[in-house]
Amino acid sequence: MLATSVVAAAAACSPAESASPDGDKGSGSSATAGATRTPQAARPKPFTIAFGGDTHFEGVLRGRLANPRTALGPISSVLKRADLAMINLETAITTGGTPAPGKQFTFRAPPSALTALKAAGVDVASMANNHGMDYMQSGLRDSLAAIRRAKFPVVGIGRNAAEAYKPYRRTVNGNRVAIIGATQVLDSEFIQSWTATSTQGGLASAKDEDRLIQAVRQARKTSDTVIVHLHWGTELQGCPNPAQRSLAPKLIAAGADVIIGGHAHILLGSGYLRGRYVNYGMGNFVFYNSGPQTGATGVLTLTIQGRKVLKDQWTPARITGGIPVPLTGQARQSAISSWKGLRSCAGLSPDP
């Protein structure tokens, strides 16, 4: 893909604004998320949003893109049942470019990866993570061009900071939903070159807490539900680290209703903190790593009305051949119990 193609395409809309009718689920969704409701408007009804974890299309998964409409396998039925669905897209969308110098693992995928996500029922993804710019600025240009061509909403990445921190907006069952993506995990040598600024394309960085909090406060003013999707935590550490524990309450104070996380490659606790919902780690999802812990995965479905998370539901799965396969029977019940137990070291409550 020609790197220069992003210039003309980017003029149309930012990544987070690239909503497509293909992604709408049911009659309850509307693209008029920024509209102000009149006093006579009906009270918003509950909606559901499903979250999956870290996703790439490397290794065994690359071959699945030969048929992108079935690439994610049986987990698609779980994602499609929700009014909205979201994952963390942990890869650059490019077929060219040069990998980040000295980086041990670099991920990239062709634009058909976005087709696969849409076909599986995913409505929005975050690329704010430590692999979103694995192919540096040329990969970023290709990624942004692919996003616009596919009309697939992506948060946490953009031509500049304004785009990268810009929320994806959607009105669902009368709820004005805003979703912001940011990463707290960046290799030290790439922090400067990967972070979006007023003059540089890149990722939304949660290391700049003031900038992220500003984005949350701004979204709060015109939204009923504010969701922050974060790449954070320590790889293979089952409890949240101090940076996570410090940032979560700050985001809640700024107006976040839901915080969803990834990066650790294993599942971390989910529950309520100060009346808001926090997930510290969704683990791997569509991923080539499938060990005893790293292969444990699932879909978190939240039922939300305005600022209140009314219900959380965990659909456990096991990564097999790179894709999540939902569990059944006793294995399912055991996995649900284990997932609920993860909140014990996270300082989270099972109830609001």
Secondary structure, DSSP 8 states (H G I E B T S, - for coil): --TTHHHHHHTT--GGG---GGG--STTEES-TT----TTS-----EEEEEEEEE---GGGGGGGGSGGGTTGGGHHHHHHSSEEEEEE-SEE-SSS---TT-S---EE-THHHHHHHHTT--EEE--STTTTTTHHHHHHHHHHHHHHHT--EESEESSHHHHT--EEEEETTEEEEEEEEES---GGGHHHHB--SSS-EE-BTTSHHHHHHHHHHHHHT-SEEEEEEE-S-TT-SS--HHHHHHHHHHHHHT-SEEEEE-SSSB--EEEETTEEEES-B-EEE-S--STTTTEEEEEEEEEETTEEEEEEEEEEEEETTEEEE--HHHHHHHHHHHHHGGGGTT-BS--
